[in-house]
Amino acid sequence: MCGITGFWARGGWPEGGDETLQGMTDLLQHRGPDDAGYWVDRAAGVGFGHRRLAIIDLSPEGRQPMRSVSGRYSIAFNGEVYNFVDLRAQLARDGAAFRGRSDTEVMLAAIERWGLQSAVERFDGMFAFALWDAAERTLFLVRDRLGEKPLHYASLGTSLVFGSELKALRAHPAWRGEVDRGALALYIRHNCVPAPYTIYRDVHKVLPGTIVAVRASSGGFETSAATYWSAESVARQGLADPMQGSDADAVDACEALLKGVIGREMLSDVPLGAFLSGGIDSSTVVALMQAQSSRPVRTFTIGFPELEYNEAQHAKAVAAHLGTDHTELYVRPSDLLGVIPELPIRYDEPFADSSQIPTMLVSRLTRTHVTVSLSGDGGDELFGGYTRYPRGRWVARARDWMPDGLRRALAAALGRVPGRSDRSERVRQLARLLSAETPQEMYRHVISQHPEPRRLLLDGGEPATLLTRGHDLGREASFVDEMMYLDLVTYLPDDILVKVDRASMAASLESRAPFLDHHVVEFAWRLPLGRKFRNGKGKWLLRQLLHRYVPETLVERPKRGFSVPLAAWLAGPLRDWARELVSRSRVRQDGFFDPAAIASLWARQQRGSRRSPEQVWAILMFQAWLRAQESAPHSRSRVPSLATSGGLDG
């Protein structure tokens, strides 16, 4: 796991380019504290910077940026390719020779042998990388299938700039950083900025499963994107060809597949462990890790004094049954609150999933013992774990028996219910669901943190997203299938994986998610819904698998999630901080939100409205991010000199 950055300057390497590249790279030190590396082609005007978190091949042979044997390709790579041992053996049989044992070297050899797209299609893993093709004078920016690893890019003046995090781009001298009001509207709806947008105008995220090709042109740079793996195609094919055989056959197949994936992801030259909440997903991962380990697996959890939010006792019971080497840390409210000032810096753009706070704390705890940690992320989206799935199923069935005229009339009547209470808002939410004309529109209403962002903003309509463009899963798809697909391609990469990547990387910890192996994704989409939902519960198949290792009584309980007491904080220890950020004078001065609308939202929160805490949190995280941008020192002031870092030429 690493941090990558760099730029391509038209007209050759610019004066001061070395210092700029070092400054951009230096800002990613947390992603790779073990080493820094640079490569520059001065004639072409291309330079890569790399911060290394050494996981595989700790020797100098694993250093990056790295050039291919022929010299045609240069790469800066963030992530892991888990099947690199098999690929290496295949390439060696074809005559390839290797200096070290890193997956990066195997990737370059694969690209030289098979071409970029064919090679990427063979990579099993999580990755984001920049590749310079000297023969074609083309820069490629590549992101993994599910979006585990981030990659941003922008055209700034005469340079094309990229980086793992936005802070690296901000260190470039041509940076301007204008807030994109359309992206802000999307953020208010989703609590995050969905790809390909960022909070900045004309700054983009590479979409999952995509190769972006950048070429110089007379007017600047031309970019084109090609999809090498499509979640939509996988879902459509899986629904059209459901898995046959008995329930026991399905559980056996799932166990064999996950064991193989987890076994590959346990490969590491540094200490490795796992997050353990005691829920279905993380317990399944840990159980299959322990089944393949000759020593107790290191497991980690944090606990809270408030019983309503605490799952540590459940994790401890699972760990004791499996025989793991378990570490738990009970955190105080002051520990949680102490993280809040860091959030705008760590997340680089507004991000308002409040579970980011405990995720940062458990990452710090884990990093004090290991360098790599496996997690259960992706289990909910693939195997049907979210409570919104059965609720959505109920609403969809209710819609099906209503004539369209009756449905629209009822939606119109419910939408006119007056009042600002939680009950009134729930009635209006039902009205929005009934009025929706497509599954995508229904899903958008279900997941919207704020249903009408325009009521809070001074201006800025919402640009198109995957939720508004449409897709085709085929006639076999139910509304629950639609919800799970949209979670997989929007909520998972834009919220969950951003949360985990930034929190773990802030602690210099590599987090791996076995459920997101694309073979597991393809397997899950072939499962009929009856093997995901049964007896009123989701994740039926995973539960059957887990019960082979852990007694049902230890893991069967209502889903809680990694939540924090936002309402209590905003009414107590955070009240003064929050009130200042949403004051009419501050909001009016910033010029993004309607001061009266924000004042009303804050008043509802202070009166105890159930929905308001998350909505207020989104406003606060934007306001805090805005303050951080205004007060941040110019990043280039922290650039080391060339004399202290060695040369840059690769």
N, C-alpha and C positions, 0 to 999 in steps of 0.2 A: 504494500500500500504506500502511496507516494503522493506528491503534489507535482503537477506539471504546468508549465507556462511557456510563453515565447511569443515571437512576432515575426512577421514577414514585411520588410520595408521595401517598397518599390524604388528602384534606382540604386540598390546596394546598401551595405551596412552603414547606418547613419553615424555621424559624430555623436559621441556619448552613448552609443548603443550598448556597449559593454556594461556601463553603469546602470542603464535602464533595465537590461536583462537581469542583472544581479539583484536590483531592487525588487523586481517582480517576483523573482525566485525566493528571495529572503522572506517575503511576506507569507510564504507557504511552509515555513520551517516546521510548524506544528504537525503538518501532514507527513513530514519526513525528517526527523531530527538527527538521523544517523550520518547523513552525508549530503553534499551539494555537488551538482555536476552541471556543466554547460557545454554546448556545442554551437558553433557558428559557421555558416558558409558566407563569408564576407562579400563575395562577388554576387551571390544570389540575394543577399540581404535577409537571410533567414537565420534565426537563432532560437535554440531551445534551452530552457532551464528545467532542472529536476531536483526535487528534494526527496531523499530516499529514507524509507522505513524498511530496513532490511529484514526480509522474511525467508526467502529462498536464496541460497548461495550467498552467504554473507561476505564472501571474498571480494576483492576488487574487480573480479571478472563479471560481477553482477551490476557494476556501476552503470548509470545512465546519465545523459543520453547515450545511445549505443548506435553504432553504424553496422550495416550488414557487411558480410565478407567482401562482396563486390564493390562496396562503397556507394552503390546506387541509393540505398535507403538509409535514413536516419530516423530514430524513434525516441520519443519521450512517452513513457507508459506508466499509467496508474492502475493498479489492480492485481488480479491473479488469473492465470489460465491454468485451471486445475488438471487438465488432461495433457499438460505439456510433456510429461514423461512418455506417454504413448506416441505423441506427435514426434518427439525427438527420436524415438526408436524407428519410426517409419521413415523419417528424413535421413537418418543415418544409413538405413538400408539402401537409400537412393544415392548415397555418396556424400551427404553433408558431414562436415567436421565441426566440432564445437570446442571452444576454449574453456568454458565454465559449465555451470549447472543451472543457469537461470532460465526462467520461462521467457524472458525478454529476448534472449538469443535465439530460442526456438521460434518465437513469433517472427523474427526477421528472416530466419531461414525458410519458414513456411511461406512468407510473403514472396520471397525470391523464387521459390519453387513453384508455387501454385497461383500467384497473383493475389492481390489484396482481398477482393471479395471472397474468393474461394477459400482463402486461408481463414478469414474471419468467421466464415460459416462453420469451420471445423473447431474453432476455439470454444471450449466450455469454460465459462468463468464470468467474472465481473471485471470490466475494464473501460478505461477511456484513454485514448492515446492520440498523439499527433505524429504523423508520418510524412517526411519530406522525400519525394521522389525526384532525385536530381536529373534523371533522364527525361522525365515528362515536365519538369519544373512545376510540380503540383503539390500542394499541401493538402493532406487528408486529415480530417478530424473524425474520430470513430468512437461510438459509445456502445456499451453492451446492450443485450437484448431487452432487459427489463428496466434499465436505468439505474443500476446500483451505484455507478460511479458518475460524478458530474463532469461536465465540460461546457464552458462558455466561450463565446467568440464575438468579435465586433470589428467593423472597419472603422478605424480612427485616422482620419486624414489620409496619409499615404501609406499607412500600415494596417495589416490584418493582425489582430491581437487575440490570443486565446489563453485560457487558464482553468485550472480545477475550481478556483473560487474567484468571485468577482473582485476581491481585494487585489489580486494580482493584476487585473486589467486596469484598475484605478491607478496603479503606479506608473502607467505609461504617460509620457508628457503630453500626448494629444488627447488625453481623457477629458470629457466634458461632463458626462453623467447627468443628463436631464431626466427627471422622473417621467415615466410613461403613465399618463393618467388612465389610459385604457387598462394597462396592467394593474394599476391600483384598484380599479373597479373589480377586476377578477380576484385580486387578493382579498378584498372585503367579502366577496362571495365565498371563497374557498379556504380562507386562512393561510393561503400560500399563493405564490405566483406560478401558474401552470406553464410548462414548456409548450412551445419554444420561447415564450416570453420571459423577460426578466423585468425587474422594477425600473430599469433604465430603457429609455427609447433607443431603438436600433442596436440593442445588445441582446444576443440570443443564446439559448441553450440548444445543444445538439439533442435531437430527439432520440429516445431509446431505439436500438436496432437500426441505426442509421449511419451511413458514411457521408460526410459532407466533403466535397471536393472544392478546393479554392484554387483559382487560376488568375494570374495577372491579366489585365486588359488595358486598353488605352485609357479608359475612364476610371480605373481603380482596380477592383477585384470582382470577379464573377464567382458565385457559389452555386453549386448544384447538390442536391441531396438524393441519395439512393437508399432504399430500404433493403437490408439483407435478411431480415427476419421480421415477420408480421404476427403480432398477437391475434389480430383479427382472423388471419388465415388459419392459425392454429385452432382458434375457438370454433370457427366454421367447420373445419375438417373433423374436429373431435365430436361436435354435436351430430354431424352427419354419419359418423362411424363409431357409435357408442360401444364400450367394452362389453363383451359377452362373458359367459361363464358364471360361476356361483359367487356368492358374497365372499366365501373363504378364499376363492381364487384371486379375487380383487385385493383382499387384504395381504395375501402372500406376495402378489406382484408389487404392491405398494411398499411392503417391507424390504423386498430385495432391491428395488430401485433406490429407496432412500438410504439403505445401508451402503450401497455403492457410492452414491453421491457424497454422503457424509464421510465415508472413508477417504475419498479423494480430498475433501476439504479439510481433513485433519492433518494433511501433509504440511509440515512447517519445520524450519530449522531453529525456531525460537519457541518459548513456552506458549501453550495454547489452552484455552478453556471455553466456557460457554456462559451466556446469560441464562438464568433460570428463574422464571416467575412462578412456577408451579402450575401453569396453565397447560392446555393440551399441546400447543405448538412447541414451546420451549422444552417441555417434558419429553416429548417424542424425540426431539433432536438429541437431548442429553442421554436418553435411554439407549438410542442407537449408537451414540458415541461410546458410552460405557461398555456396550456389548462388544465393541471392537478394540478396546483398550486394555493393555496388560496392567495398567496402574489406574488408581482413581482419577477420574476427570476432574479438573478444577471447575467449580461452578460458583456463580456470584449473583447476589440479589441485594437490594436495599429494602429496608422496612420503614414504616412510618408509625409514629405513636398513635395516630388516629386509626382506630380499627376499621372505619369505613373505607380507608384507602390502602390498607395494609394487606399484602399478599405474602409477606416474608415467611409466615408460619407454614403456609402451604408449600412453598419452595423448599423449606427446611425438611418437611416430611417426605417429599419426593426424593430429595438428595439423600436422606438417611436410608430410604428403601433401596435406592440404586447403588449406594455406597460411594458417592462422589466425595471429593475433598471440597467441602462447601464453606464459603465465606459470605457472611451477611453483615451489613452495616445499617444500623438504625440511624436515620437522619433526623435532625431537629428542624423545626420550621425556619430557624435562622440559616441552616445549610441551604434549604431550598430557596429562600429569599435572596441569599447571597449570590446565587447564580444569575439572577435577573439582569444586573448591569452588564453582564458579558454577552447576553443574547444578541444584541444588534451587531456586535463585532464578529461573533462566531458564525452567525447565519448570513451575514453580508447583504441580505435584502430582507424586507419584512416577512416574518414567519410567525404564525400565531397558534400552532398546535402546542398547548401548554404542557403536554407530556414531554416536550423537549427538556424541561427542567430535570425531572428524575432521570431521564435518559443520559444527560450529561453527568449526573452524579454516579450512576451505576457504571458508566464508562471510565470515570476516574478511579473508582474502586477497583475495577477489573484490571486497569493498566498498572496498578501497583504490584500485580502478581504475574500477569501474562502480557504478551504482545498481540495475540490473536484471539478473538472470541467468536464463537458461532452463536447464531440467534434463530428464533422461530419466525422471523418476518416472512410474510407471504402466505402463511397457512390460512389466514382468514379469507383472503381473496380467492384462493384456489380451491379450498375445501368447504367453504360456506360457513364462516364463523361469525360474521357480523349480525347483530340483532336486527338490523334494517332489512335483512333478506326475508325473514318470515313476515315482517310487517308489510313489506312491499308486495309479497305474494298475496296477502289478504286484500290489499287495496286493488291489486290487478284483477283478482277474482271478482271483487265487488263491481269494478268497472265493466267487466265482461258481460254481466247480465243486464246492465242498464242500456236502454236505447240511447243513442247519441243525444237526441233532443232532451231527454230527461236528465242525462248526465250534465249537459251544459247548463241547464236551468238550475239544477241543484248546486252546481259549482258557483253560479252567479249569485244565488241566494246566500250561500254560506260566506262568500267573499265580502258581502255587505255587512257582516256581523260587526257591530261597533265595539269600541273599547280597546285598551292596551294591556289587558291582563294576559297571563300565560294561557288561560283557557281560550280566550278570544283568538290568540295567535295560533293555537293548535287547530281551531276550527278553520281559520284562513289557510293554514297549511293543507288541510284536507281539501279545501276548495281548489287550491293550486294543483293538487294531484289529480283531482277529478277533471279539471279543465285542460290538462295536458293532452296533446294530440299524438305524441310519440313516446316510446319508452325512454328515449334519451331525455326528453323534456321532463318526464316524471322523475327520472333519476336525478336530474339537475335540481329539481325542487327538494328531493329527499336530502341531498347532501349539502345544500346551500346553508352556510353559517348565517348569512344575512340574505334574505330572499330578494331584496330590492336595493342593491348598493347605490343606485342613482339617488335615492332619498337622502343619503348621507353626503354625497359628493357635490362639489360645485359644478363640475363638468367631467366629461370622460365616459363615453359609452364603452360597452364591453366588446372587445374584438372576438373573432371566431375562435373556438377551441374544439377539441375532439368531442366535446359534449354537444356542440351545435352544428358540426359539419355532417354528422350522420355516418352510418356504417351499415353493413349487412352481415348478420350472423346466420342468415338462412331461416327458413320457415320453422325449423326445429327449435329455435330459441324461445324460451319463456322469458317473462319479465325478470325473474331471478337470474337467469343466464345473462341477460343484458346488464343487470346491476353488477354482477361479478366481473364481467368483462370490462365495464367502465371503471370499476375500482382498480382493476389490474393495470389499465393503461393511463389512469389519471391520478386517483388518490394514492396509489402505492408509490409511483415514482416521484410525484410532485410533493407529497407530504411525508409519508412514512420513511422513504429512503433518504430524502433530504434530511429529515430529523436525525436519523441514525448516522448518516455519513458525517454531518457536521459535528454532532456530539462526540462520536467516537474519535474522529480525527483531531478534535480539539485536545483530546487526551493522548494523541499519537497511538491510538489503538486501532488495529484492523478488525473490522466486523465482517463476518461471512454469513450468508443466508442460504442454507442448503435447499430450502423450498423453492428458491428462485432459479435453480438449475433448469435450463429450458426443457430437458427431458421430463422433469417433474411437472412442469407447466403443461406439456403436451399430454402426459398421462392424466392429469387432473381434468383436462377438458374432454377426455373420453369417458369420464365417469358419469353415468346417468344421475339425475338429481336425487333419485331415491337412495343413492349411496353417499350423498352428501347431507341430505336432510331426512331424518327419520325420528319418529316418536317425539316430534316437537323440538328437536335439537339439530343444530348444524354439525358439520365435521364428523358425521357418523363413521366414515371409513377410518379417519385418523384415530378416533376414539377406540375402535376395535383393535387397531394396531397397538396403540399405547397400552391397552389393557392386557396385552401379552407380557408387558414388562412391569407395569405399575398397577396396583389394585384400583378398581373403579372408585372406591371411597376416597382415595387421596386426590383425585383430579376432577371429579365431577362436582361442579358448583357454578353458580351464575357468573357470566363473564363480567369482569370489572374494568379492565384496562389500566393504563399507567396514568391515572388522573391525579390532580392536585386540587386542594380546596380553594379555587379561585374566588368564589363568592365571599368566603370568610376573609381572605386576604384583602380583597378590594374594599371590604367594609371595615377592615382593621389595619394591619401594619402597612399596607400599600396605599391606603386611602389618600394621604397627603401627596405622595408622589404621583398617583394617578390623577388626582384632581388638578394638579398643576399642569400636567400634560394635556388635559382636555379642557382647560379653561377657555372661555370665550375669546379672551385676548390672544392667547397662544394659537388657537385654531384659526382665528381671523388673520393673524399675522402670517401663518404658514400658507394659507390660501388653497388648501386642498379639500377641506370638508366644510359643510354648512354648519356654522357655529350653533345655530338653534337646534339642528337635528342632533348634533353631538351632545349638547346640553340635555336634551330630552332623553337620549339613550343613557347618559350617566345618571340622570334622576331615576329612571326605571331600575337601573342596577342598584342604586342606594335604597330603593324601596323593596328590594328583594326579589325582583323578577327572575324567574328560573333560567330564561334563555339569555338574559343580558350579559352575564359574566364573560362568556366566550366572545360575544360581539364587541364588548368593551375592550377585551384583551387584544383583539385585532387592531383596534384604533390605537391602543397604548403601544403596541409593538411597532406600528408604523411611526408614531410620534417619537418613540425612543430611538428608532433607527435614524430618523431625520436628524435628531440632535447629535447622534454619534457621527453622522457624515459631516455635519457642520463643524464639530469640534476636533475631528481627527487631524493630526499633524500631516503635512505632506509626506506621503509614504517614501519618496525618494531621499528624504533626509536621513533615512536609516540605512542607506546603501553602503556596504563595505567597499574598500578600494580594491582595485585589481591586484595590488601588491600583496594583499593578505589572502587572496583566494585562488591564485594561480591563473593561468591563461584560460581563454575562452575558446580557442580554436579547436575543433574536433578533428 
